[in-house]
Amino acid sequence: MHFFFSLIPLVVVGIILLAAVLITISWRQARKLTHNSWQNRQQRYLDSPELQPLHQLEQYRLDAESLELTTADGETLSLLYRPSRNHATIILCHGYKMDCSEMIPIAAMLERYGYGVALPDLRSHGNSSGEKIYFGYHEWQDIETIVEFILERHPQETLGLFGNSMGGALALCYTARDPRISAVIAQSPYASIAHTIHQSVHRFTGLPPFPFATLINYFAQKQLKFDSAAVAPLNIIGAISPRAILLMMGGQDQVVPSDGIFALHRAAGQPVELWYDEHLDHVEFYHQHPVEFERRVSEFFARYLHPSP
């Protein structure tokens, strides 16, 4: 019995050390997931010049103007912009730690139908300023800056949004708050950060979801000083109606839990459309089903943006 009680201090010390290790790892991983340094972004272009947006513009023959805008809170926003021929412009939002080049193939497709396209590097991505990723808590100001820019040039323009992954979640949240957006498409969006954190943590850190997902989510919110519930599309998607939504999700998504799309679909008001393919992974619709993708997207925007002939 004396031996048993002599072990208790060692067990307590072990628990404290384990907790300290878990907290340290989670804090560091939270910072890694919420930061995207300028140096790393520029090094990516140096290592892979073909990923430069200007290279992608040439490849897809999209004649777009390269601009810099300043947001209301002082961030510098890098933007590619092509004005419309049909009085409707679509703002395309890239995914987590990507840049506007991700959206250039889709933008080139839309431009063939006469749509204007606006492709930002969201703050802390690509060539825009900033190094912290807020998952929409501040990034909505990037979209608002582009909306104001377009409408200042073309006051009668009709506006739509298209977003991939985190950009899809941002597109849904922004549309809910700005009635000037007439229709929105979200490809592989998450329903909420809390819902996707278990899958995303394993994908981006290699760590097991338990116990790290909850800890990383907690520390990320502490570091960014915000509540992730405030940027959950599931909480506000209902406010988009009666404007139109098209949701896309692959059943083999390894980044975002695919069942979240059904919760979004149920929470949305009408009109809402869902394209679900059980065989596809994350943001694969354009690349795996280009013909059907073009048909569905072009018909959706033609139906709800009502561009002039």
VEXNULO-996625 format. One record per atom (N, C-alpha, C, O): residue in one letter; x, y, z. Coordinates in pm, whole numbers, padded with zeros to 5 digits, always signed. Example, Ala and Ser with C-alpha at 12.3 -4.5 7.8 and 13.67 -1.06 7.14 Angstrom:
! VEXNULO-996625
A+01319-00569+00780/A+01230-00450+00780/A+01320-00330+00780/A+01424-00332+00846/S+01285-00225+00708/S+01367-00106+00714/S+01290+00003+00787/S+01341+00114+00804/
! end
This chain:
! VEXNULO-996625
M+00083-00121+00000/M+00000+00000+00000/M+00086+00126+00000/M+00058+00223-00070/H+00195+00121+00083/H+00284+00236+00086/H+00345+00262-00052/H+00360+00377-00094/F+00380+00154-00122/F+00436+00167-00257/F+00337+00233-00353/F+00374+00316-00435/F+00208+00193-00340/F+00103+00250-00426/F+00094+00400-00406/F+00089+00476-00503/F+00090+00443-00281/F+00077+00587-00255/F+00203+00663-00296/F+00196+00782-00329/S+00316+00596-00293/S+00440+00664-00336/S+00441+00691-00485/S+00515+00778-00533/L+00357+00618-00559/L+00350+00640-00704/L+00262+00758-00742/L+00274+00811-00853/I+00174+00801-00654/I+00078+00906-00686/I+00147+01036-00731/I+00107+01093-00832/P+00249+01083-00658/P+00315+01206-00706/P+00373+01191-00846/P+00369+01285-00925/L+00428+01072-00877/L+00484+01050-01010/L+00375+01053-01117/L+00396+01107-01226/V+00259+00996-01086/V+00147+00998-01180/V+00100+01139-01204/V+00073+01178-01318/V+00091+01218-01097/V+00047+01358-01110/V+00145+01437-01195/V+00105+01513-01284/V+00274+01417-01167/V+00375+01486-01247/V+00365+01445-01394/V+00376+01529-01483/G+00343+01315-01418/G+00329+01268-01555/G+00211+01330-01625/G+00221+01366-01742/I+00099+01341-01556/I-00021+01403-01614/I+00004+01549-01647/I-00037+01598-01752/I+00072+01618-01555/I+00102+01761-01578/I+00194+01777-01698/I+00172+01865-01782/L+00296+01693-01707/L+00388+01701-01821/L+00318+01671-01952/L+00341+01737-02053/L+00231+01569-01950/L+00156+01535-02072/L+00066+01649-02113/L+00058+01683-02232/A-00003+01711-02016/A-00090+01824-02047/A-00010+01940-02105/A-00054+02007-02199/A+00109+01963-02049/A+00193+02072-02098/A+00237+02047-02242/A+00239+02138-02325/V+00271+01921-02271/V+00312+01886-02407/V+00196+01905-02504/V+00213+01962-02612/L+00078+01856-02466/L-00040+01869-02553/L-00074+02015-02578/L-00107+02054-02691/I-00067+02096-02473/I-00099+02238-02486/I+00003+02307-02576/I-00034+02388-02661/T+00130+02276-02558/T+00236+02340-02639/T+00220+02304-02786/T+00226+02391-02873/I+00199+02175-02814/I+00182+02131-02953/I+00059+02197-03014/I+00064+02244-03128/S-00051+02200-02940/S-00176+02256-02992/S-00163+02405-03017/S-00213+02455-03118/W-00096+02477-02928/W-00077+02621-02945/W+00004+02648-03072/W-00030+02735-03152/R+00112+02573-03089/R+00198+02595-03205/R+00125+02559-03335/R+00137+02630-03435/Q+00050+02450-03334/Q-00023+02411-03454/Q-00135+02510-03485/Q-00162+02538-03602/A-00198+02563-03381/A-00302+02665-03404/A-00241+02787-03472/A-00301+02844-03563/R-00123+02827-03426/R-00057+02942-03489/R-00018+02911-03633/R-00030+02996-03722/K+00030+02789-03657/K+00068+02750-03792/K-00053+02751-03886/K-00042+02795-04000/L-00167+02703-03837/L-00288+02696-03920/L-00349+02833-03946/L-00417+02851-04048/T-00327+02928-03858/T-00390+03059-03872/T-00295+03165-03927/T-00332+03282-03938/H-00172+03125-03962/H-00076+03219-04019/H-00033+03172-04157/H-00023+03052-04184/N-00009+03269-04243/N+00035+03241-04380/N+00134+03350-04418/N+00095+03454-04472/S+00261+03327-04390/S+00360+03433-04399/S+00385+03478-04543/S+00375+03399-04637/W+00417+03605-04556/W+00451+03662-04686/W+00571+03588-04746/W+00573+03560-04866/Q+00670+03558-04664/Q+00789+03490-04713/Q+00755+03354-04772/Q+00805+03319-04880/N+00673+03277-04705/N+00636+03144-04756/N+00557+03154-04886/N+00576+03074-04977/R+00469+03254-04893/R+00389+03271-05015/R+00477+03305-05134/R+00459+03251-05243/Q+00574+03396-05113/Q+00660+03435-05223/Q+00757+03324-05261/Q+00793+03309-05377/Q+00799+03247-05161/Q+00888+03134-05190/Q+00817+03030-05275/Q+00878+02966-05361/R+00688+03015-05252/R+00608+02920-05332/R+00612+02960-05480/R+00622+02873-05567/Y+00603+03089-05508/Y+00610+03135-05647/Y+00751+03115-05706/Y+00765+03082-05824/L+00853+03134-05622/L+00990+03114-05670/L+01015+02967-05701/L+01080+02934-05800/D+00963+02879-05615/D+00983+02735-05635/D+00900+02681-05751/D+00941+02588-05820/S+00783+02740-05771/S+00692+02691-05876/S+00637+02810-05956/S+00523+02852-05933/P+00716+02865-06048/P+00673+02983-06123/P+00542+02963-06198/P+00470+03060-06224/E+00511+02839-06233/E+00387+02813-06306/E+00263+02842-06223/E+00152+02851-06276/L+00280+02856-06091/L+00166+02887-06004/L+00138+03036-05995/L+00037+03077-05938/Q+00225+03118-06052/Q+00202+03262-06053/Q+00072+03293-06126/Q+00047+03238-06233/P-00013+03380-06069/P-00139+03413-06137/P-00121+03461-06280/P-00201+03425-06367/L-00018+03541-06307/L+00002+03591-06444/L+00030+03477-06542/L-00011+03483-06658/H+00098+03375-06495/H+00121+03258-06579/H-00010+03186-06609/H-00034+03142-06721/Q-00094+03175-06507/Q-00225+03112-06526/Q-00314+03192-06620/Q-00389+03135-06699/L-00306+03324-06611/L-00384+03409-06702/L-00346+03381-06847/L-00433+03372-06934/E-00217+03368-06873/E-00171+03339-07009/E-00218+03200-07053/E-00261+03182-07167/Q-00209+03105-06964/Q-00247+02968-06999/Q-00394+02959-07036/Q-00430+02888-07131/Y-00479+03029-06963/Y-00623+03022-06988/Y-00675+03138-07073/Y-00795+03153-07094/R-00582+03220-07121/R-00615+03329-07213/R-00723+03420-07157/R-00819+03456-07225/L-00704+03456-07034/L-00797+03549-06968/L-00730+03685-06958/L-00630+03701-06888/D-00785+03781-07027/D-00730+03916-07030/D-00789+03995-06913/D-00899+04049-06922/A-00715+03999-06802/A-00764+04066-06681/A-00663+04171-06635/A-00542+04155-06652/E-00716+04277-06578/E-00636+04386-06527/E-00589+04352-06385/E-00666+04301-06304/S-00462+04380-06356/S-00407+04357-06223/S-00415+04487-06143/S-00361+04590-06184/L-00484+04482-06028/L-00510+04602-05949/L-00473+04580-05804/L-00455+04467-05758/E-00462+04691-05731/E-00450+04688-05586/E-00558+04777-05526/E-00572+04893-05565/L-00634+04723-05433/L-00736+04798-05362/L-00700+04804-05215/L-00625+04721-05165/T-00754+04903-05146/T-00732+04915-05002/T-00863+04896-04930/T-00962+04964-04960/T-00866+04804-04835/T-00988+04776-04760/T-01012+04883-04654/T-00925+04964-04625/A-01131+04882-04598/A-01168+04981-04498/A-01078+04974-04375/A-01058+05074-04307/D-01025+04855-04345/D-00938+04842-04228/D-00790+04844-04266/D-00705+04804-04187/G-00759+04892-04389/G-00621+04923-04425/G-00540+04812-04488/G-00419+04829-04506/E-00601+04700-04523/E-00526+04594-04591/E-00516+04624-04741/E-00607+04682-04799/T-00406+04583-04801/T-00386+04596-04946/T-00430+04467-05012/T-00382+04358-04980/L-00522+04481-05106/L-00585+04366-05170/L-00539+04356-05315/L-00561+04449-05393/S-00477+04245-05351/S-00438+04220-05490/S-00558+04162-05564/S-00622+04068-05516/L-00589+04219-05680/L-00711+04181-05751/L-00687+04170-05901/L-00620+04255-05960/L-00741+04065-05962/L-00750+04055-06107/L-00894+04085-06146/L-00988+04031-06088/Y-00910+04174-06246/Y-01045+04218-06279/Y-01064+04226-06429/Y-00982+04282-06501/R-01173+04170-06473/R-01215+04178-06614/R-01359+04227-06616/R-01446+04156-06566/P-01388+04345-06673/P-01526+04394-06675/P-01617+04309-06763/P-01570+04237-06852/S-01746+04317-06736/S-01842+04231-06805/S-01881+04287-06941/S-01860+04404-06972/R-01939+04198-07021/R-02003+04237-07145/R-02155+04220-07134/R-02228+04253-07228/N-02202+04169-07020/N-02346+04142-07005/N-02405+04205-06878/N-02515+04169-06835/H-02331+04299-06818/H-02379+04373-06701/H-02393+04286-06577/H-02474+04316-06488/A-02316+04178-06570/A-02314+04093-06450/A-02170+04051-06422/A-02100+04003-06512/T-02127+04068-06298/T-01990+04033-06259/T-01994+03934-06144/T-02076+03944-06053/I-01902+03838-06149/I-01893+03735-06046/I-01759+03749-05975/I-01653+03752-06038/I-01765+03756-05844/I-01645+03761-05759/I-01612+03617-05719/I-01697+03546-05665/L-01488+03576-05744/L-01447+03438-05718/L-01348+03431-05603/L-01244+03497-05606/C-01380+03353-05501/C-01301+03347-05378/C-01230+03213-05367/C-01294+03108-05366/H-01098+03217-05358/H-01017+03095-05349/H-01025+03033-05209/H-01087+03089-05119/G-00961+02917-05194/G-00964+02844-05070/G-00847+02877-04978/G-00765+02964-05005/Y-00843+02803-04869/Y-00745+02820-04761/Y-00602+02802-04813/Y-00569+02700-04874/K-00519+02903-04787/K-00377+02905-04826/K-00356+02881-04975/K-00254+02827-05017/M-00455+02921-05055/M-00442+02923-05201/M-00429+03069-05244/M-00396+03155-05162/D-00455+03098-05370/D-00459+03236-05418/D-00552+03243-05539/D-00617+03144-05573/C-00557+03360-05602/C-00655+03380-05710/C-00633+03287-05828/C-00725+03263-05906/S-00510+03235-05844/S-00484+03147-05958/S-00570+03022-05954/S-00599+02963-06058/E-00611+02981-05834/E-00699+02864-05822/E-00830+02885-05897/E-00889+02789-05947/M-00875+03010-05905/M-01005+03040-05962/M-00999+03082-06108/M-01103+03101-06171/I-00879+03097-06163/I-00866+03146-06301/I-00933+03055-06403/I-00999+03106-06494/P-00919+02922-06394/P-00989+02838-06494/P-01141+02860-06494/P-01202+02865-06600/I-01200+02874-06376/I-01345+02897-06368/I-01379+03037-06419/I-01479+03056-06487/A-01294+03133-06385/A-01317+03270-06432/A-01311+03277-06584/A-01393+03345-06646/A-01216+03207-06645/A-01204+03206-06791/A-01329+03146-06855/A-01375+03194-06959/M-01383+03042-06793/M-01507+02981-06842/M-01622+03082-06836/M-01697+03096-06932/L-01635+03152-06723/L-01745+03248-06707/L-01730+03366-06802/L-01829+03420-06852/E-01605+03407-06826/E-01581+03521-06915/E-01630+03492-07057/E-01672+03584-07127/R-01624+03367-07099/R-01671+03332-07233/R-01820+03357-07248/R-01869+03377-07359/Y-01893+03357-07137/Y-02037+03384-07140/Y-02068+03533-07125/Y-02185+03572-07118/G-01965+03614-07119/G-01985+03758-07110/G-01978+03815-06970/G-01988+03936-06952/Y-01960+03730-06869/Y-01955+03779-06731/Y-01825+03852-06703/Y-01719+03816-06753/G-01836+03955-06622/G-01717+04013-06563/G-01670+03921-06452/G-01749+03849-06392/V-01540+03924-06425/V-01486+03841-06317/V-01391+03925-06232/V-01314+04006-06283/A-01398+03903-06102/A-01309+03969-06007/A-01247+03860-05920/A-01319+03787-05851/L-01115+03850-05922/L-01045+03743-05852/L-00947+03802-05751/L-00837+03842-05790/P-00983+03809-05626/P-00891+03862-05526/P-00798+03756-05470/P-00832+03637-05467/D-00680+03799-05427/D-00606+03726-05326/D-00661+03777-05194/D-00639+03892-05159/L-00732+03693-05122/L-00784+03736-04993/L-00668+03776-04901/L-00556+03730-04918/R-00697+03861-04805/R-00591+03906-04714/R-00516+03784-04658/R-00574+03679-04630/S-00385+03802-04642/S-00295+03697-04592/S-00281+03581-04690/S-00242+03472-04651/H-00312+03605-04817/H-00296+03506-04922/H-00234+03573-05045/H-00254+03693-05068/G-00160+03496-05123/G-00107+03547-05249/G-00027+03675-05230/G+00062+03682-05146/N-00060+03775-05310/N+00013+03902-05308/N-00057+04011-05226/N-00018+04127-05233/S-00158+03973-05150/S-00225+04070-05063/S-00151+04082-04930/S-00070+03996-04895/S-00179+04189-04857/S-00111+04210-04729/S-00173+04123-04620/S-00279+04063-04637/G-00104+04119-04506/G-00152+04043-04392/G-00089+03906-04383/G-00039+03853-04482/E-00090+03849-04263/E-00034+03715-04243/E-00123+03628-04156/E-00092+03510-04136/K-00233+03682-04103/K-00325+03603-04022/K-00451+03570-04101/K-00504+03655-04172/I-00497+03446-04088/I-00617+03400-04156/I-00731+03396-04055/I-00722+03326-03954/Y-00837+03471-04082/Y-00949+03483-03988/Y-01073+03406-04033/Y-01177+03415-03967/F-01065+03333-04141/F-01173+03245-04186/F-01306+03320-04207/F-01413+03264-04185/G-01295+03445-04248/G-01414+03524-04279/G-01448+03631-04179/G-01528+03719-04209/Y-01389+03626-04060/Y-01423+03723-03955/Y-01386+03865-03996/Y-01458+03960-03965/H-01274+03879-04067/H-01236+04009-04124/H-01237+04007-04276/H-01246+04113-04339/E-01227+03889-04336/E-01217+03881-04481/E-01341+03930-04554/E-01334+03960-04673/W-01455+03940-04486/W-01575+03994-04551/W-01548+04135-04602/W-01609+04178-04700/Q-01457+04207-04535/Q-01424+04342-04580/Q-01353+04341-04715/Q-01362+04438-04790/D-01281+04233-04745/D-01218+04221-04876/D-01325+04217-04985/D-01314+04284-05088/I-01429+04136-04961/I-01537+04125-05060/I-01612+04256-05071/I-01647+04299-05181/E-01639+04320-04960/E-01710+04447-04963/E-01632+04552-05043/E-01690+04631-05116/T-01500+04553-05027/T-01416+04647-05102/T-01430+04624-05252/T-01436+04720-05329/I-01435+04499-05294/I-01450+04467-05437/I-01589+04504-05486/I-01604+04557-05596/V-01691+04477-05406/V-01828+04515-05443/V-01836+04666-05465/V-01893+04711-05565/E-01780+04743-05373/E-01784+04889-05387/E-01707+04934-05511/E-01750+05025-05581/F-01595+04870-05536/F-01514+04905-05653/F-01592+04881-05782/F-01593+04967-05870/I-01657+04766-05793/I-01731+04733-05915/I-01849+04827-05934/I-01871+04879-06043/L-01925+04848-05828/L-02046+04930-05840/L-02014+05079-05859/L-02095+05153-05914/E-01896+05120-05815/E-01855+05258-05843/E-01828+05276-05992/E-01860+05381-06049/R-01770+05175-06054/R-01744+05180-06198/R-01870+05153-06280/R-01892+05216-06384/H-01953+05059-06232/H-02071+05017-06307/H-02190+05007-06210/H-02221+04899-06161/P-02257+05119-06183/P-02362+05122-06079/P-02477+05025-06103/P-02542+04984-06007/Q-02503+04988-06227/Q-02617+04900-06256/Q-02577+04753-06266/Q-02657+04669-06306/E-02453+04721-06229/E-02405+04584-06242/E-02478+04490-06146/E-02505+04526-06031/T-02508+04370-06195/T-02560+04263-06110/T-02442+04179-06062/T-02350+04153-06140/L-02444+04137-05935/L-02328+04071-05876/L-02360+03930-05827/L-02467+03905-05771/G-02264+03839-05850/G-02273+03704-05796/G-02143+03668-05729/G-02041+03735-05748/L-02146+03561-05650/L-02026+03513-05582/L-02006+03364-05611/L-02102+03289-05625/F-01880+03324-05621/F-01844+03184-05635/F-01723+03161-05543/F-01625+03234-05550/G-01731+03057-05457/G-01620+03032-05367/G-01587+02885-05355/G-01675+02799-05363/N-01457+02857-05336/N-01408+02722-05312/N-01371+02704-05166/N-01299+02787-05110/S-01420+02599-05103/S-01378+02560-04969/S-01397+02675-04870/S-01510+02719-04850/M-01289+02724-04807/M-01301+02839-04717/M-01361+02958-04791/M-01439+03034-04733/G-01324+02975-04918/G-01382+03081-04999/G-01530+03062-05022/G-01605+03159-05035/G-01574+02935-05027/G-01717+02906-05040/G-01792+02943-04914/G-01901+02999-04920/A-01732+02911-04798/A-01793+02950-04671/A-01800+03102-04660/A-01902+03156-04616/L-01693+03169-04699/L-01692+03315-04698/L-01799+03372-04792/L-01868+03468-04757/A-01812+03312-04911/A-01911+03359-05008/A-02053+03348-04951/A-02134+03439-04970/L-02083+03238-04882/L-02215+03221-04822/L-02238+03324-04712/L-02344+03387-04706/C-02139+03340-04626/C-02154+03436-04515/C-02167+03579-04565/C-02246+03656-04512/Y-02088+03614-04669/Y-02097+03751-04718/Y-02231+03775-04788/Y-02291+03881-04771/T-02277+03680-04865/T-02406+03696-04933/T-02517+03717-04832/T-02610+03794-04857/A-02509+03649-04718/A-02611+03664-04615/A-02617+03805-04560/A-02722+03850-04515/R-02504+03876-04563/R-02500+04010-04504/R-02515+04122-04607/R-02537+04236-04568/D-02504+04093-04736/D-02507+04200-04837/D-02613+04169-04942/D-02593+04080-05025/P-02725+04240-04941/P-02833+04214-05037/P-02797+04248-05181/P-02873+04216-05272/R-02683+04312-05203/R-02642+04345-05339/R-02591+04222-05416/R-02575+04228-05538/I-02567+04111-05345/I-02527+03986-05411/I-02654+03911-05449/I-02735+03879-05362/S-02670+03883-05578/S-02795+03825-05627/S-02796+03673-05625/S-02903+03612-05619/A-02679+03609-05630/A-02673+03463-05632/A-02534+03419-05590/A-02437+03492-05609/V-02525+03298-05532/V-02396+03251-05481/V-02382+03102-05506/V-02477+03025-05492/I-02258+03062-05543/I-02222+02921-05556/I-02108+02892-05459/I-02010+02965-05453/A-02122+02783-05384/A-02017+02741-05291/A-01979+02597-05320/A-02062+02506-05309/Q-01853+02577-05358/Q-01802+02443-05387/Q-01721+02393-05266/Q-01621+02455-05228/S-01764+02282-05208/S-01696+02220-05093/S-01683+02314-04974/S-01575+02321-04915/P-01788+02385-04935/P-01778+02472-04817/P-01796+02391-04689/P-01859+02285-04691/Y-01741+02439-04579/Y-01771+02377-04450/Y-01895+02443-04391/Y-01925+02559-04417/A-01968+02364-04309/A-02085+02418-04241/A-02044+02509-04126/A-02108+02610-04100/S-01936+02472-04059/S-01878+02552-03951/S-01738+02503-03926/S-01704+02391-03961/I-01656+02587-03866/I-01520+02545-03832/I-01524+02433-03730/I-01446+02338-03738/A-01615+02443-03633/A-01626+02339-03531/A-01657+02203-03593/A-01611+02100-03545/H-01738+02204-03700/H-01776+02078-03764/H-01663+02018-03844/H-01651+01896-03855/T-01579+02104-03901/T-01475+02054-03992/T-01340+02036-03925/T-01249+01978-03985/I-01324+02086-03801/I-01191+02091-03741/I-01128+01954-03723/I-01007+01940-03740/H-01207+01851-03690/H-01150+01718-03670/H-01085+01665-03797/H-00974+01612-03795/Q-01155+01680-03908/Q-01102+01631-04036/Q-00988+01719-04085/Q-00888+01668-04137/S-01002+01849-04071/S-00902+01942-04121/S-00771+01933-04043/S-00663+01942-04102/V-00781+01915-03911/V-00660+01906-03831/V-00574+01788-03876/V-00453+01802-03891/H-00636+01675-03898/H-00559+01559-03944/H-00499+01584-04082/H-00385+01544-04108/R-00575+01648-04170/R-00528+01674-04307/R-00409+01769-04309/R-00311+01745-04380/F-00417+01878-04232/F-00316+01982-04243/F-00202+01971-04142/F-00099+02035-04160/T-00218+01890-04036/T-00111+01877-03937/T-00060+01734-03924/T+00052+01713-03877/G-00140+01635-03965/G-00102+01497-03946/G-00129+01446-03806/G-00102+01329-03777/L-00180+01531-03718/L-00209+01492-03581/L-00344+01422-03572/L-00433+01449-03653/P-00361+01332-03476/P-00493+01268-03459/P-00596+01369-03408/P-00561+01459-03331/P-00721+01356-03452/P-00824+01451-03408/P-00838+01458-03256/P-00857+01566-03200/F-00828+01343-03189/F-00834+01345-03043/F-00694+01330-02986/F-00623+01236-03022/P-00652+01422-02899/P-00728+01532-02839/P-00703+01667-02904/P-00744+01770-02852/F-00634+01665-03021/F-00580+01791-03072/F-00683+01883-03136/F-00670+02005-03128/A-00786+01827-03200/A-00881+01913-03272/A-00946+02016-03180/A-00949+02135-03213/T-00997+01972-03068/T-01063+02064-02975/T-00964+02167-02921/T-00997+02285-02910/L-00843+02121-02886/L-00743+02213-02832/L-00699+02315-02936/L-00688+02434-02905/I-00674+02270-03059/I-00630+02362-03164/I-00739+02463-03196/I-00711+02581-03215/N-00864+02418-03202/N-00975+02510-03226/N-00982+02615-03116/N-01003+02733-03144/Y-00966+02573-02992/Y-00971+02665-02878/Y-00860+02768-02887/Y-00884+02888-02872/F-00736+02722-02910/F-00623+02814-02912/F-00625+02905-03036/F-00581+03020-03029/A-00675+02853-03146/A-00685+02937-03266/A-00779+03055-03240/A-00749+03168-03279/Q-00891+03028-03174/Q-00984+03136-03142/Q-00924+03235-03044/Q-00949+03355-03053/K-00845+03185-02949/K-00778+03273-02854/K-00676+03361-02924/K-00666+03481-02897/Q-00599+03302-03015/Q-00496+03378-03086/Q-00557+03484-03178/Q-00504+03595-03189/L-00668+03449-03244/L-00731+03541-03338/L-00832+03633-03271/L-00878+03730-03332/K-00866+03602-03147/K-00960+03684-03068/K-01096+03694-03136/K-01148+03804-03158/F-01152+03579-03170/F-01285+03576-03228/F-01353+03443-03196/F-01288+03346-03157/D-01485+03442-03214/D-01564+03322-03192/D-01594+03260-03327/D-01654+03324-03413/S-01552+03135-03347/S-01569+03072-03478/S-01715+03057-03516/S-01747+03043-03635/A-01805+03060-03419/A-01948+03051-03451/A-01994+03170-03534/A-02093+03161-03606/A-01922+03281-03523/A-01959+03402-03597/A-01933+03389-03746/A-01986+03468-03825/V-01852+03291-03786/V-01822+03274-03929/V-01869+03137-03977/V-01814+03081-04072/A-01970+03083-03912/A-02026+02954-03952/A-02139+02975-04052/A-02243+03031-04015/P-02122+02932-04178/P-02230+02948-04276/P-02362+02888-04229/P-02469+02940-04261/L-02355+02780-04154/L-02477+02713-04109/L-02565+02806-04027/L-02687+02793-04029/N-02504+02899-03955/N-02581+02988-03866/N-02652+03100-03940/N-02747+03159-03887/I-02608+03130-04064/I-02665+03248-04131/I-02710+03223-04275/I-02756+03315-04342/I-02697+03100-04322/I-02733+03074-04463/I-02880+03103-04490/I-02916+03139-04602/G-02964+03088-04390/G-03107+03113-04409/G-03138+03257-04446/G-03244+03284-04503/A-03047+03349-04413/A-03070+03491-04442/A-03050+03524-04590/A-03083+03634-04633/I-02996+03430-04668/I-02973+03457-04811/I-03103+03459-04890/I-03116+03539-04982/S-03196+03375-04856/S-03325+03368-04927/S-03393+03505-04926/S-03390+03575-04825/P-03455+03545-05038/P-03492+03468-05157/P-03388+03467-05270/P-03420+03431-05383/R-03265+03505-05239/R-03160+03496-05340/R-03113+03351-05352/R-03129+03272-05259/A-03057+03317-05467/A-03033+03176-05501/A-02897+03126-05455/A-02799+03200-05451/I-02893+02996-05419/I-02772+02928-05374/I-02755+02798-05452/I-02852+02724-05474/L-02633+02771-05495/L-02596+02639-05548/L-02483+02585-05463/L-02378+02648-05452/L-02505+02469-05401/L-02405+02403-05317/L-02349+02282-05389/L-02425+02206-05450/M-02217+02262-05382/M-02152+02147-05443/M-02068+02076-05337/M-01998+02141-05259/M-02076+01944-05333/M-01995+01868-05237/M-01969+01728-05289/M-02057+01664-05346/G-01845+01682-05267/G-01806+01546-05302/G-01810+01455-05180/G-01768+01495-05071/G-01859+01335-05198/G-01872+01242-05087/G-01741+01187-05036/G-01737+01130-04927/Q-01631+01203-05114/Q-01500+01154-05072/Q-01410+01269-05023/Q-01288+01255-05020/D-01470+01380-04985/D-01394+01498-04942/D-01306+01463-04822/D-01356+01417-04720/Q-01175+01486-04835/Q-01080+01458-04729/Q-01045+01581-04647/Q-00967+01571-04552/V-01102+01696-04681/V-01073+01821-04609/V-01192+01865-04525/V-01176+01903-04409/V-01311+01859-04584/V-01434+01904-04520/V-01529+01785-04507/V-01551+01715-04606/P-01586+01759-04391/P-01683+01650-04378/P-01801+01672-04472/P-01868+01775-04467/S-01827+01574-04557/S-01928+01593-04662/S-02069+01604-04607/S-02156+01661-04674/D-02096+01550-04487/D-02233+01554-04437/D-02277+01695-04400/D-02397+01722-04386/G-02180+01787-04384/G-02217+01924-04352/G-02298+01991-04461/G-02374+02084-04434/I-02281+01945-04586/I-02353+02008-04696/I-02502+01985-04685/I-02582+02069-04728/F-02541+01873-04627/F-02684+01845-04611/F-02745+01934-04503/F-02861+01976-04515/A-02668+01964-04400/A-02715+02057-04298/A-02731+02197-04357/A-02828+02267-04327/L-02636+02238-04442/L-02648+02367-04509/L-02770+02371-04600/L-02844+02470-04604/H-02790+02263-04673/H-02904+02255-04766/H-03036+02266-04690/H-03128+02334-04736/R-03046+02200-04575/R-03169+02207-04496/R-03190+02344-04436/R-03303+02391-04424/A-03081+02410-04397/A-03093+02540-04330/A-03119+02654-04427/A-03169+02759-04387/A-03087+02634-04553/A-03104+02740-04652/A-03252+02758-04688/A-03330+02663-04689/G-03287+02882-04717/G-03420+02906-04772/G-03420+02880-04922/G-03318+02843-04979/Q-03532+02900-04983/Q-03544+02879-05128/Q-03515+03009-05203/Q-03542+03118-05152/P-03459+02998-05324/P-03423+02877-05398/P-03282+02829-05364/P-03189+02909-05352/V-03267+02699-05348/V-03136+02640-05322/V-03124+02510-05401/V-03218+02431-05407/E-03008+02490-05462/E-02980+02369-05539/E-02860+02297-05478/E-02768+02362-05428/L-02860+02165-05483/L-02750+02086-05431/L-02700+01991-05539/L-02777+01914-05597/W-02569+01996-05565/W-02504+01901-05654/W-02408+01819-05568/W-02302+01868-05528/Y-02446+01696-05541/Y-02365+01607-05457/Y-02321+01488-05540/Y-02402+01423-05606/D-02192+01461-05537/D-02136+01346-05609/D-02054+01264-05510/D-01950+01309-05463/E-02102+01145-05480/E-02039+01064-05377/E-01898+01019-05412/E-01825+00973-05324/H-01857+01033-05538/H-01726+00984-05582/H-01617+01091-05580/H-01500+01059-05599/L-01652+01217-05559/L-01555+01325-05573/L-01491+01366-05441/L-01552+01354-05334/D-01367+01414-05451/D-01293+01468-05337/D-01314+01621-05333/D-01407+01673-05394/H-01229+01688-05262/H-01242+01832-05235/H-01227+01915-05363/H-01132+01895-05439/V-01320+02006-05386/V-01323+02100-05501/V-01282+02034-05633/V-01198+02087-05705/E-01341+01920-05663/E-01304+01845-05785/E-01405+01859-05898/E-01382+01803-06005/F-01514+01931-05878/F-01621+01931-05978/F-01573+01985-06113/F-01600+01926-06217/Y-01503+02097-06111/Y-01458+02156-06238/Y-01364+02062-06311/Y-01375+02045-06432/H-01271+02002-06238/H-01167+01921-06303/H-01218+01782-06343/H-01173+01726-06443/Q-01310+01726-06266/Q-01357+01590-06294/Q-01478+01586-06387/Q-01495+01491-06463/H-01562+01689-06381/H-01682+01693-06465/H-01693+01830-06534/H-01790+01903-06510/P-01596+01865-06618/P-01593+02000-06674/P-01715+02037-06758/P-01761+02151-06752/V-01768+01943-06835/V-01883+01975-06920/V-02007+02000-06835/V-02077+02099-06855/E-02035+01910-06742/E-02152+01928-06657/E-02135+02048-06565/E-02231+02120-06537/F-02012+02070-06518/F-01984+02187-06434/F-02018+02315-06510/F-02088+02402-06457/E-01969+02326-06632/E-01996+02446-06711/E-02146+02463-06734/E-02197+02575-06724/R-02215+02355-06765/R-02359+02365-06789/R-02433+02411-06665/R-02514+02504-06671/R-02405+02348-06552/R-02478+02381-06429/R-02449+02523-06382/R-02540+02597-06345/V-02321+02560-06384/V-02283+02693-06335/V-02336+02802-06427/V-02390+02902-06380/S-02320+02784-06557/S-02366+02887-06651/S-02517+02901-06647/S-02569+03013-06653/E-02589+02790-06638/E-02736+02796-06632/E-02783+02860-06501/E-02880+02936-06501/F-02715+02829-06392/F-02751+02887-06262/F-02738+03038-06266/F-02831+03110-06229/F-02622+03087-06310/F-02601+03232-06312/F-02690+03300-06416/F-02737+03412-06394/A-02715+03234-06528/A-02805+03292-06629/A-02945+03306-06572/A-03015+03403-06602/R-02986+03212-06493/R-03121+03210-06437/R-03139+03317-06328/R-03246+03377-06318/Y-03035+03339-06248/Y-03054+03422-06129/Y-02983+03558-06134/Y-03017+03647-06055/L-02888+03576-06222/L-02827+03707-06235/L-02894+03793-06340/L-02876+03915-06343/H-02972+03728-06429/H-03048+03799-06532/H-02964+03898-06612/H-03000+04015-06623/P-02852+03852-06667/P-02770+03944-06747/P-02843+03985-06874/P-02929+03912-06926/S-02808+04102-06923/S-02865+04151-07049/S-02804+04075-07164/S-02691+04027-07153/P-02876+04061-07274/P-02824+03991-07392/P-02697+04058-07443/P-02639+04013-07541/
! end
